[in-house]
Amino acid sequence: MKSLDVSNYYTISEHKENCVAALKETFTQQAEALSLIANHLDETEYLKAIEIVIACTGHVIVCGMGKSGHVGKKIAATLASTGTPSFFLHPAEAFHGDLGMITRDDVVVLISNSGETDEVLQLIPSLKAFGNKVIALTGNENSTMGKNADAVLKIMINKEACPNNLAPTTSTTVTIAIGDALAVALMKRRQFQPNDFAKFHPGGSLGRRLLTRVKDEMTMNNLPLVTPETSMADVLVTMNQSRLGVAIVHVSGKLAGIITDGDLRRVFAKSTDLSQVKAGEVMTLDPKVTYETSMLSDAEEIMHLHKVSSLIVLNDNDDVCGIIQIFNI
């Protein structure tokens, strides 16, 4: 029998333990860095940055080199999709013609953890000449970049998660968080609503949900309509035919109530002769409703809030015209 290489087994085991420890340590360090910046927030500088952006009549242009550049692209994309016109400009490319993309109406966000990145600093004289407001994201407010900024959002970290304290890891996480916080605060400041968000996200399921109205998705045909005088035996037949799991009780088109599977179970427990029980005796009064012109996202919110899977749809005359259902509440 071939002997087991025990030494190799323990080596592999130790490697696994080291990797798991590194994973946990990275998550912990980055969480602590985010907690640090939340607990030591310089409200004055952040509010100054927010007002600079609000007053901007052009674009918010984000610049950064290396990893800061990658982070900057994400920040610009988040701002642009949440109501703040924004794009990323590579600092090195700016000196080969791309400075023409900057107008005096723009605000420029410069990102450099050290605040001394050459390519970024070279932009400052031009920005001063153009008259642009500058927001700096840096770990050193006393750096050249920090001293030349109109607002400084400090990247607070004790050390990088990198074991050599060299690779941008924790600093990039914090920088992204600063960008997200700025975008969210601007959304609050502008009262940016889901419908506004949908305008910038028309594609995919998110856009469809935010742009779609109830009338576009509701069931209108073969509705399970009964009256208060309908026997429960006939209600059961109607529910089976529609396969929607409910019966809509109405009087001359006006909603009177709803009968659900739960209502059926309760009436079964009390009576075996359903022909002697009327729908009006069983129905739930004042069911949740929506209107055909309402946004689908608003209808879904009502269903999630009240933990119901069906909403009766009414038209502008308050007549029953359909039903909308979701089942992932």
N, C-alpha and C positions, 0 to 999 in steps of 0.2 A: 504494500500500500504506500502511495506517495505521501511523504510527510508534509504537513502544513507549514508554510513559511510564516512563522509567528511574528518575526521582526517586521516583515512587510505589512502584516495585518495591523500592528500597532502604529506603524507610520501612517497608513491610510486613515486610521481612526483619529490620530492626532491632527492630521491635515483637515479632516472634517470639523473637528472641534474648533480649530483655529479659524476656519472660514465662518462658522456659525457665530463665533465670538466677534469677528470683524463685522458681520452683518448687523448684529445687535448694537455694537458700539457705534456704528455709523448712524443708524436710525436714532439712537439715543442722543448723540452729539448734535445732530441736526435739529431734533426736537427741542433740545436745550437752547440752541441758538435762536430758534423762532420764539421760544418763550422769553428769552432775554430781550429781544427787540420789542416784543409786545409789552413787556413790563417797564421798559425804559424808553418809551416812544417820545420823541421830540415833537410834541404836538404843534409847536409854533412853525417848525420847518415844513411839516407835512401839510398844514393848513395853507402855508404860503405857496407850496407847490401846487396844491389843488386850485387856489385862486388864480395862479399864473396860467394854468391849463384852461380854466373856465373862461378867462379873458382872451384866450388865444383865438384869433379869427382865421388862422391858417391851419397847419398841421403840427402834430407833435412828432418830431423827428428823433429817433433813437439811434445812438451811435455807441459802438464798443468794439474792441479788438479781441480776437481769440474766443475763449469761452464766454467772455462778457458780450461778445458780438452775437453768439448763438442765443444767449439769454435775452439780449436786446431784441432779436427778431421775434421771440416769443412775446415779450412785453408789448412790442408794437402791434402784433397781431391781436392780442387781447384787448388793447385799447381801441383798435379799429373796429372790432366786433361788438364793442359795448358803448358805442356812441361818441368816441373821441377819434376823429380822423388822424391816422398815424401811419408812418412807414419807417423802415430801417434804412439807414445810410451807413455804408462801410467807410470808416474814417480814412483809410488809405486811398480808396477810390475817389474820395471827395476832392483830392488834390490833382485829379486827372480829369476834371470836368464836372464831377458830380456836385460840386459846390453850387452849381447852377440850379440844383433842385431845392435849395433853401431860399425862401423869401423872407423879407423882414417881418411878415405876419406870423412866422412859425416860432414855435418853442422847441428847443433842442434839449434832449435828455442825454447826458454823457455818463457812461458806465465805466468805471475802473476801480477795482478794489484798492489798489495802492494810491490812486489819484495822480499817478505820475507816468502813465502810459504815453509814450512819445507821440504816437499817431493821433491820439485823442487830444493831447495838449496842443498840437499844431493847429487844431481847428479853432481854438479860443480867440486868437487875434482876428480871424475872419468874422467870427460870430459877434465879437464886440463891434467890429466895423459895420456889420449889417444891422446891429441893434437888436439882436435876438435875445430873449430871456433864456437862461441856462439853468437846468435842474441837474444836479450831480448826484449820482448814486456811487458812493465811495466809502471805504472803511476808514478814511483819514480826512476829516473835515478841514485839517490844517494843511492839506496837500495843495499843490499848485491848482489842481482842478477844483478843489473845494473852495479855495479862496476866491476864485474867479466865477463862482456860481451864484445865482440869485436865490437858490434854495438848495440845501444839502440834506439828502436822505441817507443816513448813515447805515452802512452794512456792518452790523455788530456781530462779531464772532470771536470766540476765544482762540480757536485753532481750526484748521481744516481737518476733515475726517480722514484725509490721506495720511497714512502712517508716517510719511516723511514731511508732513505739513507743507506740501508743495503744490500738488494738483488741486485746482479749484474744485471743491466739492461742497463743503458747507457754505462757503461764500456764494456759490452760484444758486444754491437752494434759497438762501436768504434774499438774494437779489430778485429771484423770481417772485418770492413772497411779497417783496416790497412793490414790485410791479403790479401784482394781483391786488394788493391792498389799495394802491393808488387807483386802479381801474374800478374797483368796487365802490370806493369812496366817491369817485366821480359819477358813477351810476346813481348813487344815493342823492348826490348834489343836484343832478339833472332830473331826478325822478324817472329814471330810465325803466320802462315797463316791459313786460314780456312781448307785447305787440311790437315795441321798438326793436327788441332783440331779434324778433322773427324777420324783420326787414333785412337784416344782415346775415341771416341763416336760412334762406329759402329752400335750400336743398336738404335731402335726407329726411329721416323720420322726425327729427326735431323741428325742422322748418314746416313740414306738413302739419304737425300737431299744433303749432303755434299760429299758423295761417288759416287752418281749416275751420269752418263754421259747423255748428251742429247739424244744420240741414244737409251738409255734404256727406255726412256719415250715418245719419239716423235711418232707422227702418220705418218705412211709410206704408208698405203693402202688407196685407193680411194681418193687420193689427188685432190683438186679442181683446176686442171690445165687447163688453157686457153691460147690462144695466143693473141697478140695485135690485130689481125684481127677478133677475135671472136666477134659476135654481143652481145650486152648487154642482149638481150633476152635469148641467150644461156648461157651467164655468170650466169644469174639468175637461170636457170635450174641447172647448175653445182653446184652453191652454195647451193641450196636446197637439192640436192642429197648428198652432202658431210656433210652438217650440221655443218660446222666448222665456219661459219660466215664470210669467206673470200674466194677470188679466187686468185690463184697464176698465174700471167702472166709470161710466159717464151718464149724464142726463142731457140729452139733446146736444151732444158734442162737448159739453162742459165737464171737466174732470170732477168726479165725486170721490174716488178713492182708488186703491190698488189692492190686488190680491196676489200674494207671493206664495212660493212653495211652503214657507213657514206658516202662513195662514192656513194652507191646506192641511198641513200636518196637525195643526191644532183642532180643526173642525173634524178631521177623521177620528181624533182621540175622543171627541164628545158625541159623535153621531155616526151611525152606519147608513142612515137613509138620507143621502145628500139631496134627494129631490124635494125634501121638506125644508131645506135650509136655503135662504136667499143670500145672494151676493152682498146685499146691503148690510146683512147681519155679521158678515165675516170681514169685509174689506177694512183696510187701514186707511183712516182719514188723513187728509193733508200730506200726501206723499211728496217727496222732493221732486221738483220740476226744473226744467230749463226751457229756454226759448230757441226756436229754430235759427234765429239770427245771432245767437251767442257764439262765442269762440269755443271750439272743442276743448281747448286747454282749460277754460273756466268750468265747463261741465265736468271734466275729469277731476278737477280740484274739489268740486262739490261731492262727487262720489267717494273720493278718497277721504274727505273730511267726515262724512256721515257713514262711511263704510257700507255703501249700497252699490250694487252692480248695475242698477237700472234707473234711468231718469225718464219720466214722461216729458215729451216735448210739446210745447204749446206754440201756437202762432200768435200774431199781434192782436187777434181778437180773443185770446185765451181759450181757443178751441184746441182739443187734442189733435195733433197732426202726425205724431210719430213717437218713437222710443229710441233712446241711445243706451248702449250697454258696454261696460268694460268688465273684465273678470280678473285683473291683476291688482286688486285693491288690497 
